[in-house]
Every structure is written in C-alpha cells, then in structure tokens.
C-alpha cells in the first residue's frame, strides 16, 4: 500500500494538486492509478 501511494505521489499532477475541485482531483488520482496499474 505504501509503495502505491508513493508511486502516485511521483505523478506531478497528484503531488502538486493543481486541481481546485475535489471531483477533478479524484479523477486525476484515478487516471494516475490506472496508468500505474497498466504499467506494471
């Protein structure tokens, strides 16, 4: 679990949280998680 969170934080959009709205941020995290899952 900790490795997954660390990998998500390596995504620039997730780490800096450019998104103002919670639902947009949730979508960004979801896309980052899907990309992480497909990469491994």
C-alpha positions in Angstrom: 0.0 0.0 0.0 2.8 2.4 0.9 4.5 1.8 -2.4 1.3 2.5 -4.3 0.9 5.9 -2.5 4.5 6.8 -3.2 4.1 5.9 -6.8 1.0 8.1 -7.1 2.8 11.0 -5.4 5.5 10.7 -8.1 2.8 11.8 -10.6 3.3 15.6 -10.9 -0.4 16.4 -11.1 -1.2 14.4 -8.0 1.8 15.7 -6.0 1.2 19.4 -6.7 -2.6 19.2 -6.7 -3.2 21.8 -9.4 -6.9 20.9 -9.4 -9.2 23.2 -7.4 -12.2 21.0 -7.2 -12.3 17.7 -5.3 -14.0 15.7 -8.1 -11.4 16.8 -10.6 -8.6 15.8 -8.2 -10.3 12.5 -7.7 -10.3 11.9 -11.4 -6.6 12.8 -11.7 -5.8 10.3 -9.0 -7.9 7.7 -10.7 -6.2 8.2 -14.0 -2.8 8.1 -12.4 -3.7 4.8 -10.6 -4.9 3.3 -13.9 -1.7 4.3 -15.6 0.3 2.9 -12.8 -1.6 -0.4 -12.9 -1.3 -0.7 -16.6 2.5 0.0 -16.5 3.2 -2.9 -14.1 
